[in-house]
């Protein structure tokens, strides 16, 4: 029988065979004889009788025992066979599995503590080498205008911060009373009189790659996407690549952002786990000490996890291009289902294990239960995060743009039972608001960034309004470094410009993203119990150019500027102009400010247009012509000039069939392709958007590799046919220097080679030129440059390289004068992010600068010394003070160039130059036209010349006013709107 028991129950790893229990039959027999009264001294008769009876009893008992043991062994054998136990797991492994089972059950019941129940910020003492930092101080913001994250507005309010949380929010807080309550010396309070300035909670950016796509961009620090093995890598973690020394972390904080969700990139369908950080530099230099969840215990609520997935163009374009799956959305759908199914199978195995273990404990006790479970708790690291998603422990952030991509992901969520928290980008979500409401899915979107690929081509600037009106929660995000997250508030401000209420705009960058991170009980609002994350603004946060004067994270000051004087309130938006017949003959009266050119600024003016030509422009009376319109004190400016852009040559950047093309291997001596030959107008959404913003002229540059880019064309953005489009067939000759121009050819593979090529080409043009003037130099663009007929526009950023350009200009001018050229050679710096460092030299050489982008970011090696907008004084102020002509451009979103001029004006509060609205208008009109050789055909309003101007019901340099009319010769648009 012992052997049978051994067959039914195998040995454990720590047992010997002799340790097994068994029935000692011989001992049983002895005991039974004794009980029956067997005595050796009795008579033989009695002995025989007793012996026979004993044998019978023993036999009965023995067979009964055999039957019962056999029955038991059969039952045990069946149960062990049912659970397929080959070797029972060790006690420690079993206990580990049970801990995980209990953790699964506990997580499903977790909730968030009420904010007013929070007495501590778990991060307050995190990140310091000494644990006593800040624990004995408190801060009071006095007389604040509080825009809270729930949309409420409180005026003349005080806010007390202590131990890393908001302690009180009420009027007339007394330092003495607070000191008594907190048992602190009154001298340990930092009291800041905000003087009525606007205060908001710290901003929350729920889509950022800061720290994994660090500034400046280097291969060594590019850790956004892992695109080598598979498009489905849910096991990756952005924390593993997060660089706590990325300088962008503090730059972003200077824009009021205190929390960011660091997502993996969108190159993969399943990119991996994301992590939320606070923008507070920690003494420990630890990435983990920057985490939002750092220091949390069970009392602080659920420690949420986050995940990034992506659908649409990215994965199928990259992997399909390598001959891998997916090459289509069909392949994407299958890969999603394949991985979700594997995760669901694993989840079910885990649940089965936990159910079996619980049943075994109930039936056999905790000590024996490990004999009745099928091996260790089922786990596979590859699917762990997906299983957590299916269990509701992960908040899913999904990159999807188009409606059918949104629907695909929702189908997956229904099939496999997971929740999509937020669709990111979702630029077509405005078409299906009901779908998102039904599914309770929020969106994290751009305000107006669009057209960079097909997925983004049908975006609407009214996306946020449409979705909010339908009941969808809307957040705005940066996708840093796609957009510099320092300007996150600007996304909300633009949404407000396009109709989103101020309350919802503030919520869109505070409480909405905080809630979608699962942290709505601790960030995104300034109420008692919330984290002490606050921003003091220099002006209303939704005004153009608003920037923080002070940022506080976890109760610690992380950024500060001097308060100084308050900026002037923006002029009010006037009533809309009534009536408009779209006739190019009219009279426009009651113009509050008319900025015609660099010397002409009229007030209370009238302008008369006949047949698309300006006939009168005066502060006194003009003879009326055509319809008479009352601008009601609005502003008229020349049509904007979008400088150094791809408009007219490129419609959708990622789709080659929609643009002129990219040229390689050009002979530099030819001057490259002429943009006029690739120009297409009419039926263009990007041109329409630009025109409807009051930008009537674009100077487009060919797209090419190497030093020589080609020859630009100045054209009308409102032209409907090619024959009417061109204003100047060759506006400038364009070249590039630096890393951007390194194309691998001998003449451009090094910066020194590029400078050498440029020098040789210019000198060759001088040596071979027989022309005496511009009319004689039409055969070669380089000859036109040396005779001053067109400018040489040099795209360059680094200060040392700009200095080389200045020296080259002097060298070439000297050589040109030796052959009798009397014209000054015109160089223009395009880009110029470090130009402020050589401002005096640029002014002396009379070289204008087109700052591109208008608000610089130290995102590449050659621009790492650029002055970000929070710098004082600004780069623009330094250049203007030196006497450099400055213009601005936005090649990614040319419709916003007037706002870029307004931003420069709003930022120029240091007082080193007297910058005014008139000068700022010039940044995107006459200065821009002159810098790229188009000053005679664009950028000014002149009597007797074709009328190209825009009228606004307020200043075009602030958010709020809209175009009332846009005129481009015979083309008249009344109340144009963005799509």
C-alpha positions, 0 to 999 in steps of 0.5 A: 500500500505504501507503494500505491500511495507513492504513485498517487502522491509524488515526493516534494523537493524537500522530502525523503521517502521515509518521511511519508506516513503509512499504516503500521499493520504489525503495530495494529495487530498487537494493539488488537490482541491486547484489546481482546484480552490475549494472555499467554498464561491462559489455557490452550483452549481459551487461547485457541478460541481467542486467537481464532476470534482475533484473526477474524477481527483483524481480517475484517479490519484489514480488508476494511482499511485496504478498501478505505485507503484505496478509495482515498488514493483513487480520489486523490489521484483523480484530483491531482490528475485533473490539475496536471501536477507534475511536481508541486510548486515550492511554498514560496512560489505558491505564496508569491502567486497568492500575493499577486491574486490578492493584489489583483482583487485589492486593486479593483477596489482602490479609490482616490482620497478626497482632496480635503483629506490630504495632509501631505504631498508624497513628493514633498521630501522626495529628491533632496539629499537632506530630508529636512528641506522646506519642511519648516516654511510656508508660502502665501500668495496674496491678492491673486486673481485665481483661474482655478482648474475647475473653471472658477474665477476668484478675485482678490484671493489669498492662497496658502501653501504648506508641506507641498499642498494647498493649505487654504484658499480664501480672502484676507488670510492672516499670517499670524493666524496661519502661523498659530494653526501650523505651529510655525514662526511667522518669520518662516512664511514667504509672503508674495503680493501678487498685486491682482495678477492672474494665478492658475494651477500648474499646467499639465501636458499629457503628451510629451517626449521631454527627457526621451527626445532631449535637447539638443537633438543627438543620436545619443539621446534619441530614445523616443521609439524602438523601431527595430524588432517589432511594431508591438512592444508593450513591454517597453518603458519610457522611464528607462530612457528618461534623461533627467538632465534634458535642459528642456525640462526646465525650459518647459517649466518656465512656461508654467508646465508642472506635470508632463506625461512622458510617452513613448513615440508613435512609431509603433502600434504598441509603444510601451508604458508612459510615466508622469513627471513633475518639472522640479529639478531634484538634488539627487539627479534621479529620474525616479525622484521626478515621478508624479507617483514618487513617494506614494503609499496606499493612502495616497490613492491608486498608483496609475500606470499609463500606456501609449499605442498608435494607429494610422500612418506611422507604423504602416509607413515605416514597417511596410517600407521595410517589407514587414507587417503592417503594411496597411491598416488591415495589418495593424488591426490584426497585430492589435488583435493578436496581442490583445488575444494573447494578453487576454489568454494570459489574464484568463490563465491567471484568473484560473490559477487564483480560482483554483488556489482559493478553492484548494485552500478552502478544501485542503487548507493553506498548507496543502493547497500548493499540491493542487495548483497547476504550477507557478502563477502564470506570467509573461513580461511581454504581455504584463502591461497589456494584462494590466490594461485589461484589468483596468490598472492602465490608462490607455493613451492612443495616437489616432487621427482619422475617424476610421482609425478611432472606430478601429480602436474602439472595436478592439476595446469592445472585443477585448474589454479594455478602456481607452482613456484618451485619443491623442491628436484626433484631428478628425474627431470633430466629425464624430463627437457622438462616438466619443461621448458614447464611449466616454473617451476624451481627446488631447489635441493641437489647437491649429497644427495641421497639414503635415501629413494626410491624417492631419489635413482635414483638421479644424481649428474649431475642433475643441469647440465642436467636441466640448459642445457635444460633451467631450472632455478636451485637453490641449498638448504639446507633443514636445518637441514637435511643439515646444511645451514651454508654450502649452498655454498658447494652445489653449489661448488659440482655442479660446480665440477660435471660440472655446470659453475661457473656463474650458480653455483653462481646464484644457491644460489643467484639470482635464489632463490631470483627471485623465492621468488619474491624478485629478484629486491632487493636481490641476486645481488650487484647492485645499489638499491639492499639490502646491503647483501654482503659476503667477502670470504676467498677464491674463494667461489666455492673452498672446505672449503670456508667460509666468513670472513665478512657477511653484512645484510641490511648494518649491519655487522653480522659476522666477522673473522680476514682477516689474510693471504690468503690461497694458491691457490689449485694445478691445475687439471692436464690433464686426464690420457690417456689409461687404459686397466683395467688390474691389471698389470701396471706401473703408472709413473709421480705421483706428490705426493704418500701418501702411509702411515703415514711415506711415502710421495713420490714425482715424484714417480712410482708404479708398480702393478703385478696381483693386488699386489704392486711390486715397489713404488719408487721415482727412477726407478722401472722395468716396468710391463704391460701397462705404464700410465702417471699420469701427476703429479697427486696424488695417495692415499690409497683407502679410508676407510669409517668408521662406516657406513651402507654400505653393510648392508643398501641400501635404509634407508627408505626401510626395505626390502633393509637392514639387519634389526634393532635388539632389545632386544639383550643380551649385553653379546653376543656382538650383531650381527655380521655385516659379517652375514648380509653383501650383495655386488654386484648390489648396487648403493651406493657401486658403488658410493663409489668405484667410488670415490676412497673409496675401504674399508667400515667398516659396523656396525649393526643397533641395539637399546640399548647399544650394537650395534654389531660387525663390518665387514671390506669389499671391496666396489668393491666386486661382490660376498660375498666370495671375499668381507670380509677383516676382519670378526670382525673389532671392537665391537661397543657400544653406550652411551647417548640418542641414546642408551636409548631403555627403557630397565632397562639396557639402559634407563638411562645414568648411567645404560648404563655406569654400564652395560658397566662396568659390562660386561667388568669386567665379561669378565675379571673375566671369561677369561682364554685366554692368547692371541687373538687366545685363545679369539675367543669365545667372543668379550668382551674377545677379547676387554680386550686382545686388539685383537679388539677395543671397539668403543664407540659412544658418543658425550657429553664431560662429557660422554667421560670423563667417558669412559676415566675413565672406560678404566683406570679402566678396564685396571688395572683389566685386568693387574691383571689377567696377560693381557699384551695387552693394551685395545683399546677404540675408540671414535666414534662421539665425537662432544664435544671431543675437550673439553677433548682432553688432557685426550684423548691423555693421554689415547691413545684413537683415535677419529672418528669424525662423522659427520666430520663437526659437528652441535650442532643439539642435546642436547649432541653435543651443544658445538661442534665447528662448522667449522667457529670456530677458532681454529677448533676442529680437530686442538685442538685434533691434537695439543693435540696428538689425532689420528683423523679420519673422516667419512660421513655415509650419503654419504661415497663417499665424505670422501676425501672431508671431509679430504680436508675441515678439511685441508682448515679450519685449517688456524689458525696456531696452528698446522702444518696440511698438505695434507699428514696428512689430507689423513690419516684422511680417510685412515690409521687413520680410518682403525687403529681406527676400527681395520682394519689397517692391511688390509686397508688404506695403500699402501705397497710393497708386499701387495694387491694394494688398491689405487686411482689415481687422476688428482690432489689432492683428497682433493679439488674440481675439480680433478677426479679419473683416476683409482681405484684399488682393487686387481684384480679389476681395474676401469678406469676413474670411474664416478658418476651416 
